[in-house]
């Protein structure tokens, strides 16, 4: 049964894994990947198997991307974009990952070192995060709070959810190159938007009911990201 609440999810993401996380930014030179400073990200293309969920154009969705704040003034950043079909399916395939059947982050860390390093620039491009925003600058393998939260994001969202018709999600589906994606100035409006954008059109791969509890838990933890950072 679907549920409603004040918000569903997604402000931080992707520093993924116990040993690696997003590196580089959304624009400018390629991401700074430890041990491979010359790494760059090839332009992404929209996969042909995206089903009935189109990738919205900037012009078509511009009015929906800049929501009013509590004061009635439009936000400076283009926040609140509804999830889109991932444009990174081909890029993931090129490094040996299937966007429809991604391995868990623990598996990536323990046995897929090559794929783990190769996916980092994609995560950076998808989310707008830089390496040192998630990693310890002096020890990239050291556990950090944001890496912990990002691991939960990878497992619960990129692996755990799809669009209702089966179209896969990836980090770019929600972040679309931005690290901050929600306007929290009007909680009532945010709750309605989260229901229509992140509950109604999505489904869980495990076939269980998808609702606010998917992320917030049955006790409706409104600060679940902080909880994930501690695990």
N, C-alpha and C positions, 0 to 999 in steps of 0.2 A: 504494500500500500504506500502510495506516495505521501510525503510529508511536506509541510512548510515550516519555515523558521526564519530567523532574522538574517542568516547568511549561510552560504554553503561552503565557499572555499576559494582558495587560490590567491595568494598574495606573493608568497615566496616560492621559488622552485628551482631546483636543479643545481645542486652542487654535488650530485649523486655519488653514492657509494661510500664504502668505508675507506677507499684509497684514492678516489678521484672525483672531480666534479666539474661543473661548467667553467669553461675558460674562454676569455675574450668577450667582446661586446657585440651589439647588434649591428653597428655601422663601422666603417673605417677598415683598417688593415685586418687580416685574419687573426684569429684568436691566438693568444700566447699559451701554447700547450707545453708544460714542463717536459724537457727532454726532446722537444721537437719544435723549436721556436719558429721554424719556417712554415709550419703547418697552416693551411688555409682551407676554407670551405668552398667547395664548388657550388655554383648557383643551383638552387633547388628547383625542381619541376614538380608540377602537380601530377601524382600518379593517376593512371587510367582506371584504377579500381576504386575510386572514391564514391561510387554509388550515387545516391540522390542528394547528397549533401554538398552543395557548391561552395567554392572558396569565394567569399564576398569580395568585390572590388572596393578599392578605397573610395571611389566616387559614389558607389551605390550605397555604402554603409556609413558615409561620413557623418550624417546627421545623428545616427544612432551611437556613434563612437564618442561623442562629446556630450555627456549628460549634464544637466543642471545641478548645481550644488544647492545646499540648504539656503544660500543667499539668493539663488536664482541666477547666478553668474555661471556660465559654462566653465567646466574644468579646463585648465591649461593643457593637460595631457589628454590624448585620445583614449580614455579609459572605457571600460564596460563594453568590450567587443564580444559578441556571442561566439562560442566555440565554432571552429571551422574544420573542414576536412584537412588532415595533415598534408602538407606539401613536401614532407621529408621521407616518404616511403621509398623512393628510389635511392636516396642518399643512404638510408639505413641498409637497404639491400646491397649496396655497393661495398659496405664494410662487413657484410655477413650477418646482418640482423633482419628479422622479419617483423615489420611493424604490427602484424596481426598476431604474432606469437613471440613477444619479447621475453628474454630470460629474466629471472629475478635479479635484483641488484646483487644479492649475495653470490649468486652463480656467476655473475659478471666479474665480481671481485676475485673470486676463488679460482676460476678456471678459464676466463675469457679475457685475459690481460690485453691482448691485441685489440679486440673489439671495444673493450672499455676505454682504452686510450683514444681509439679512432672516433668514438661517439662523443667525446667531450666537446670538440668544436661545434658539432651539431646542437648540443645542448646549449652552448653559449649563444649561438645564433638564434635559437628558438626562444630563449628567455631573456636575453639582454644582460645576463650576469657575466661578470669577469671572474677569472680563476680565484683571485685573492678575496673575493667577496664570500666564498664558501670554504676555501682551503686555509689552513694555517700557512702563512707565507714562508715560514722557516722549515716546515715539514708537511708536504702535501699529503702524506699518507696518514697523518694524525687525524683522529676523529674530531669533528667539530659539530656544533649544534645544527648549523645549516646543512651540513652534509647528511646528518641524521634525518632532518625534515625532508630533504630532497629525496632520500632513499624511500621514504614512505610515499612521497608523491609519485615516484616512478612505479612502485609496486601497486599502489591503490588506484592510480589514474591511467598512466600510460599502458600498464599491463591489465588493469582491472576493469576498465570501462570502454565502451564503444558508443557510437551513435546507435539509436534504437534499431536502425536498419542494418547494423553490422559494420558500418564504415569505421575504421580504426581511428583512435585518438593518439596524438603524441604531444610533446611539450609545446610545439608551435601552435597546436589547435587552440589553446587558451591564452598563452602568453603573446603569441604573434610578435615576438621580438622585444617585448617590454617586460621589465621585472615587476613593475607595479601595474596591476590591471583592474583594481576595484576602486570605485568612488564610494567611500564609507560615510559621506557627510549626511546622508538621509537613510537611516537604517530601515525604515519601513519600505521605501522604494527599493532599496538594495535587496531586501528579503523577497519581494515580488519578482525582481529581475533574476535573482539566483534560481528561483523556482522555475521560471520560464526558460532560462538559458542553460542551467546546469543540472536540473532534475528532469523536467519533462522530456527533453530530446535525447537523453542518454539512458544507457542500460548497463547492468553489471554482467560481466562475462560468466560469472558463476551462477547466473540465472536467478539470484536472489533479488528481492525487491530493492530498487534503487530509490533512495530518498536522502533527506538531510543526514540521517544516521550513518550513511555510508562513510562520511568523513567526521561528523561531529560525535558519532557514537550514540548509543541509546540514551545516555544521560545528557545529551545535547551540550557537549563541551564547546562553548563558544570561543575558546582559546586553544583549539586542538593543535594548531601549529606549534605553539609553545610546548605542548605535551609531546609532540613528535620530536621536537628538538632535544628532549631529555632522554629519549629512548635510544 
